Amino acid sequence: MKENWSLRDHQVPVVKWFVNSSIGPIRGTELRTGSGKSICAVGACISLHKPSLVICSGLLDQWKENFLNITDIKENELFCIQ
Protein backbone atom coordinates (compact mmCIF):
# COMPACT_ATOMS: atom_id res chain seq x y z
CA MET A 1 0.00 0.00 0.00
CA LYS A 2 1.32 3.44 -0.83
CA GLU A 3 2.58 5.42 2.16
CA ASN A 4 0.12 8.27 1.67
CA TRP A 5 -2.85 5.90 1.59
CA SER A 6 -4.70 4.08 4.36
CA LEU A 7 -7.94 2.20 4.92
CA ARG A 8 -10.89 3.85 6.64
CA ASP A 9 -11.68 2.61 10.16
CA HIS A 10 -14.70 0.57 9.03
CA GLN A 11 -12.63 -1.11 6.28
CA VAL A 12 -9.89 -2.52 8.54
CA PRO A 13 -11.97 -5.38 10.02
CA VAL A 14 -13.27 -6.28 6.54
CA VAL A 15 -9.72 -6.63 5.20
CA LYS A 16 -8.74 -8.69 8.26
CA TRP A 17 -11.72 -10.96 7.62
CA PHE A 18 -10.75 -11.36 3.96
CA VAL A 19 -7.18 -12.29 4.93
CA ASN A 20 -7.80 -14.41 8.04
CA SER A 21 -11.08 -16.15 7.26
CA SER A 22 -11.05 -19.93 7.40
CA ILE A 23 -13.96 -20.35 4.98
CA GLY A 24 -11.71 -21.10 2.00
CA PRO A 25 -10.12 -19.17 -0.84
CA ILE A 26 -13.30 -17.48 -2.11
CA ARG A 27 -14.57 -14.54 -0.11
CA GLY A 28 -17.27 -11.93 -0.42
CA THR A 29 -18.70 -9.16 1.69
CA GLU A 30 -21.78 -7.01 1.94
CA LEU A 31 -21.15 -3.30 2.44
CA ARG A 32 -23.23 -0.28 1.48
CA THR A 33 -22.72 1.39 -1.87
CA GLY A 34 -19.70 3.69 -1.67
CA SER A 35 -18.30 2.11 1.49
CA GLY A 36 -15.26 0.70 -0.29
CA LYS A 37 -15.81 -2.95 -1.13
CA SER A 38 -13.26 -2.91 -3.94
CA ILE A 39 -10.85 -0.89 -1.76
CA CYS A 40 -11.15 -3.60 0.93
CA ALA A 41 -10.48 -6.30 -1.66
CA VAL A 42 -7.39 -4.48 -2.95
CA GLY A 43 -6.23 -4.06 0.66
CA ALA A 44 -6.65 -7.80 1.17
CA CYS A 45 -4.68 -8.55 -2.01
CA ILE A 46 -1.86 -6.39 -0.68
CA SER A 47 -1.98 -8.05 2.75
CA LEU A 48 -1.75 -11.54 1.25
CA HIS A 49 1.49 -10.74 -0.63
CA LYS A 50 0.48 -13.11 -3.43
CA PRO A 51 -0.57 -12.68 -7.05
CA SER A 52 -4.29 -12.02 -7.17
CA LEU A 53 -7.09 -12.64 -9.62
CA VAL A 54 -10.13 -10.38 -9.58
CA ILE A 55 -13.19 -11.45 -11.52
CA CYS A 56 -15.88 -8.82 -11.90
CA SER A 57 -18.88 -8.35 -14.15
CA GLY A 58 -18.60 -4.58 -14.17
CA LEU A 59 -16.71 -1.62 -12.79
CA LEU A 60 -13.48 -2.78 -14.44
CA ASP A 61 -12.22 0.80 -14.66
CA GLN A 62 -12.87 1.30 -10.93
CA TRP A 63 -10.92 -1.84 -10.02
CA LYS A 64 -8.03 -0.84 -12.26
CA GLU A 65 -7.99 2.69 -10.84
CA ASN A 66 -8.02 1.34 -7.27
CA PHE A 67 -5.05 -0.94 -7.89
CA LEU A 68 -3.11 1.89 -9.55
CA ASN A 69 -3.95 4.47 -6.84
CA ILE A 70 -3.47 2.27 -3.78
CA THR A 71 -0.54 0.08 -4.77
CA ASP A 72 2.83 0.52 -6.44
CA ILE A 73 1.76 -1.71 -9.32
CA LYS A 74 2.34 -0.26 -12.77
CA GLU A 75 -0.39 -0.16 -15.41
CA ASN A 76 1.55 -2.52 -17.68
CA GLU A 77 1.59 -5.07 -14.82
CA LEU A 78 -2.22 -5.32 -14.79
CA PHE A 79 -3.83 -7.76 -17.17
CA CYS A 80 -7.49 -7.13 -17.97
CA ILE A 81 -9.73 -9.31 -20.14
CA GLN A 82 -13.05 -7.92 -21.33
C-alpha atoms as an extended CHARMM CRD file, in Angstrom:
* protein
*
        82  EXT
         1         1  MET       CA              0.0000000000        0.0000000000        0.0000000000  PROA      1               0.0000000000
         2         2  LYS       CA              1.3210000000        3.4380000000       -0.8350000000  PROA      2               0.0000000000
         3         3  GLU       CA              2.5810000000        5.4220000000        2.1560000000  PROA      3               0.0000000000
         4         4  ASN       CA              0.1150000000        8.2730000000        1.6670000000  PROA      4               0.0000000000
         5         5  TRP       CA             -2.8470000000        5.9030000000        1.5910000000  PROA      5               0.0000000000
         6         6  SER       CA             -4.7040000000        4.0780000000        4.3640000000  PROA      6               0.0000000000
         7         7  LEU       CA             -7.9380000000        2.1980000000        4.9170000000  PROA      7               0.0000000000
         8         8  ARG       CA            -10.8940000000        3.8480000000        6.6440000000  PROA      8               0.0000000000
         9         9  ASP       CA            -11.6750000000        2.6070000000       10.1580000000  PROA      9               0.0000000000
        10        10  HSD       CA            -14.6990000000        0.5670000000        9.0290000000  PROA      10              0.0000000000
        11        11  GLN       CA            -12.6320000000       -1.1140000000        6.2770000000  PROA      11              0.0000000000
        12        12  VAL       CA             -9.8900000000       -2.5160000000        8.5360000000  PROA      12              0.0000000000
        13        13  PRO       CA            -11.9680000000       -5.3830000000       10.0210000000  PROA      13              0.0000000000
        14        14  VAL       CA            -13.2680000000       -6.2780000000        6.5420000000  PROA      14              0.0000000000
        15        15  VAL       CA             -9.7170000000       -6.6300000000        5.2030000000  PROA      15              0.0000000000
        16        16  LYS       CA             -8.7360000000       -8.6870000000        8.2610000000  PROA      16              0.0000000000
        17        17  TRP       CA            -11.7230000000      -10.9570000000        7.6230000000  PROA      17              0.0000000000
        18        18  PHE       CA            -10.7470000000      -11.3590000000        3.9620000000  PROA      18              0.0000000000
        19        19  VAL       CA             -7.1820000000      -12.2920000000        4.9250000000  PROA      19              0.0000000000
        20        20  ASN       CA             -7.7960000000      -14.4090000000        8.0440000000  PROA      20              0.0000000000
        21        21  SER       CA            -11.0760000000      -16.1520000000        7.2560000000  PROA      21              0.0000000000
        22        22  SER       CA            -11.0510000000      -19.9290000000        7.4050000000  PROA      22              0.0000000000
        23        23  ILE       CA            -13.9570000000      -20.3540000000        4.9780000000  PROA      23              0.0000000000
        24        24  GLY       CA            -11.7110000000      -21.0960000000        2.0040000000  PROA      24              0.0000000000
        25        25  PRO       CA            -10.1240000000      -19.1680000000       -0.8420000000  PROA      25              0.0000000000
        26        26  ILE       CA            -13.3050000000      -17.4830000000       -2.1140000000  PROA      26              0.0000000000
        27        27  ARG       CA            -14.5670000000      -14.5370000000       -0.1120000000  PROA      27              0.0000000000
        28        28  GLY       CA            -17.2730000000      -11.9350000000       -0.4200000000  PROA      28              0.0000000000
        29        29  THR       CA            -18.6970000000       -9.1590000000        1.6880000000  PROA      29              0.0000000000
        30        30  GLU       CA            -21.7830000000       -7.0080000000        1.9360000000  PROA      30              0.0000000000
        31        31  LEU       CA            -21.1470000000       -3.3020000000        2.4380000000  PROA      31              0.0000000000
        32        32  ARG       CA            -23.2300000000       -0.2780000000        1.4810000000  PROA      32              0.0000000000
        33        33  THR       CA            -22.7200000000        1.3920000000       -1.8670000000  PROA      33              0.0000000000
        34        34  GLY       CA            -19.7000000000        3.6880000000       -1.6730000000  PROA      34              0.0000000000
        35        35  SER       CA            -18.2960000000        2.1080000000        1.4950000000  PROA      35              0.0000000000
        36        36  GLY       CA            -15.2590000000        0.7010000000       -0.2880000000  PROA      36              0.0000000000
        37        37  LYS       CA            -15.8140000000       -2.9540000000       -1.1320000000  PROA      37              0.0000000000
        38        38  SER       CA            -13.2640000000       -2.9110000000       -3.9430000000  PROA      38              0.0000000000
        39        39  ILE       CA            -10.8530000000       -0.8930000000       -1.7580000000  PROA      39              0.0000000000
        40        40  CYS       CA            -11.1470000000       -3.6000000000        0.9260000000  PROA      40              0.0000000000
        41        41  ALA       CA            -10.4810000000       -6.2960000000       -1.6570000000  PROA      41              0.0000000000
        42        42  VAL       CA             -7.3920000000       -4.4750000000       -2.9520000000  PROA      42              0.0000000000
        43        43  GLY       CA             -6.2280000000       -4.0560000000        0.6570000000  PROA      43              0.0000000000
        44        44  ALA       CA             -6.6520000000       -7.7960000000        1.1700000000  PROA      44              0.0000000000
        45        45  CYS       CA             -4.6780000000       -8.5460000000       -2.0080000000  PROA      45              0.0000000000
        46        46  ILE       CA             -1.8570000000       -6.3860000000       -0.6790000000  PROA      46              0.0000000000
        47        47  SER       CA             -1.9760000000       -8.0540000000        2.7460000000  PROA      47              0.0000000000
        48        48  LEU       CA             -1.7460000000      -11.5430000000        1.2520000000  PROA      48              0.0000000000
        49        49  HSD       CA              1.4930000000      -10.7370000000       -0.6250000000  PROA      49              0.0000000000
        50        50  LYS       CA              0.4840000000      -13.1140000000       -3.4260000000  PROA      50              0.0000000000
        51        51  PRO       CA             -0.5670000000      -12.6810000000       -7.0490000000  PROA      51              0.0000000000
        52        52  SER       CA             -4.2930000000      -12.0230000000       -7.1660000000  PROA      52              0.0000000000
        53        53  LEU       CA             -7.0910000000      -12.6430000000       -9.6160000000  PROA      53              0.0000000000
        54        54  VAL       CA            -10.1310000000      -10.3780000000       -9.5830000000  PROA      54              0.0000000000
        55        55  ILE       CA            -13.1930000000      -11.4540000000      -11.5190000000  PROA      55              0.0000000000
        56        56  CYS       CA            -15.8800000000       -8.8190000000      -11.8980000000  PROA      56              0.0000000000
        57        57  SER       CA            -18.8770000000       -8.3540000000      -14.1530000000  PROA      57              0.0000000000
        58        58  GLY       CA            -18.5980000000       -4.5830000000      -14.1680000000  PROA      58              0.0000000000
        59        59  LEU       CA            -16.7060000000       -1.6210000000      -12.7880000000  PROA      59              0.0000000000
        60        60  LEU       CA            -13.4770000000       -2.7780000000      -14.4440000000  PROA      60              0.0000000000
        61        61  ASP       CA            -12.2180000000        0.8050000000      -14.6620000000  PROA      61              0.0000000000
        62        62  GLN       CA            -12.8710000000        1.2970000000      -10.9310000000  PROA      62              0.0000000000
        63        63  TRP       CA            -10.9160000000       -1.8390000000      -10.0220000000  PROA      63              0.0000000000
        64        64  LYS       CA             -8.0280000000       -0.8420000000      -12.2620000000  PROA      64              0.0000000000
        65        65  GLU       CA             -7.9900000000        2.6950000000      -10.8380000000  PROA      65              0.0000000000
        66        66  ASN       CA             -8.0190000000        1.3380000000       -7.2700000000  PROA      66              0.0000000000
        67        67  PHE       CA             -5.0460000000       -0.9440000000       -7.8890000000  PROA      67              0.0000000000
        68        68  LEU       CA             -3.1110000000        1.8880000000       -9.5450000000  PROA      68              0.0000000000
        69        69  ASN       CA             -3.9530000000        4.4670000000       -6.8410000000  PROA      69              0.0000000000
        70        70  ILE       CA             -3.4730000000        2.2710000000       -3.7810000000  PROA      70              0.0000000000
        71        71  THR       CA             -0.5370000000        0.0790000000       -4.7740000000  PROA      71              0.0000000000
        72        72  ASP       CA              2.8270000000        0.5150000000       -6.4420000000  PROA      72              0.0000000000
        73        73  ILE       CA              1.7570000000       -1.7110000000       -9.3150000000  PROA      73              0.0000000000
        74        74  LYS       CA              2.3420000000       -0.2640000000      -12.7680000000  PROA      74              0.0000000000
        75        75  GLU       CA             -0.3940000000       -0.1630000000      -15.4100000000  PROA      75              0.0000000000
        76        76  ASN       CA              1.5530000000       -2.5210000000      -17.6820000000  PROA      76              0.0000000000
        77        77  GLU       CA              1.5910000000       -5.0700000000      -14.8250000000  PROA      77              0.0000000000
        78        78  LEU       CA             -2.2200000000       -5.3150000000      -14.7910000000  PROA      78              0.0000000000
        79        79  PHE       CA             -3.8330000000       -7.7600000000      -17.1720000000  PROA      79              0.0000000000
        80        80  CYS       CA             -7.4920000000       -7.1330000000      -17.9720000000  PROA      80              0.0000000000
        81        81  ILE       CA             -9.7280000000       -9.3130000000      -20.1360000000  PROA      81              0.0000000000
        82        82  GLN       CA            -13.0470000000       -7.9210000000      -21.3350000000  PROA      82              0.0000000000
